[in-house]
């Protein structure tokens, strides 16, 4: 199992016995930071700090578009991740899968 890498941590939220961590590199490193990693920048770790899941990339937006998660929070005991492209996603705390908070609505 992979243990927690503490670099670039911007937020930690505890939910369902997990530490959910949002990472984001400093501005001067963004140009060289892998886009696929940036677009999946929320990770969950168990109590022993072993990696449980990495968030699913946002299904909305273009394939080569920057769409990092910029905020995470709890709303009515549900984990929500706000995305760079302006869409909030519910996060399945067991798998890291995402679904839009608002359904049947165009995101822009």
N, C-alpha and C positions, 0 to 999 in steps of 0.2 A: 504494500500500500504506500501511497505517497503522503508524506507529512506536510504540514502547513508551511508554505513559503511566506514569510512575513513582509516581503518587499512590496511596496506600493499600496499597502492597505489603507483605504480611506474610510471604511465603515465596517463595523462588526455588529451583527444582531443575533441574539440567541433565540431560537425557536425550535420546539420539538426535540430538545436535547442536542441540537446542532448549533455550531457557530457558523453563521452565514456571513461571508466576507466579500466585500466589494473592493476591487483593486483598480487603480488607475495610475498610470505613470505620470511623472512630471512633464510639463509642456515641452521641455527641451529634449525629451526622449521619445515623444510621440511619433516623430517622423520615421524612426527606425524600429518602432514597436510593431510586431506582427499583427495585422488586421484581424485575423481569425481569433487570436488570443484576446485582443481588445474587445471584440464583439461577444465574447463569452467570459466577461470579467467578474462574474459572481461565482463563488465556490462555497460548498458546504463541507464542514469537517465534524467528525464525531468528537466525543469528549476526550479521546486520546490524540486528537488532532490529525487523524487519518482522513484523507480525502474521501468523501462520500459521493459527491456529484459536482459537475460543472454545469452551469446554466446553459440551456439551449439558446442558440443564436436567435435573435428576434426574427420571426417569419415575415414580417413586413419590411418594406424597403428593398432596395436593389441588392443583388448578390455581392457586389464589390463596394457597397456603401458602408461608411463608418456608422455603426449603430451600437455603440457601447452603452451599457447601463450606467446611468449617472447618479442614481439614488436607489436605496432600498429602504422599506419601512413595513411595519405591521399595520394592517387595517382590518379591524374586527377579527383579530387572530389569524389573518391570512397574510402571507408574505407577498409584497408587491414590489416590482422593480420598474422604475421609470427609465425610459430609454432616450438616447440622444435624438432619435427621430420624432420624439414627442408622444410616444404611446406608452401607457402603463400596462404592465403585464402581471397577471397572477402567476405565482411560481409554485409549482407542486413541490412541497418540502421533502418529498420522498425521492423525487427523480431529477428535479431541476428543469422539468418541462415547463413551457410557458403558454399562456393563453391570454388574449386581450381582455382587459377589464371590461371594456365596452364592446359588445358584439353588434353586428349588423350596422356598423357606423363606419364611414370612410375616415381613416386616420388623419387626412388632411383636406 
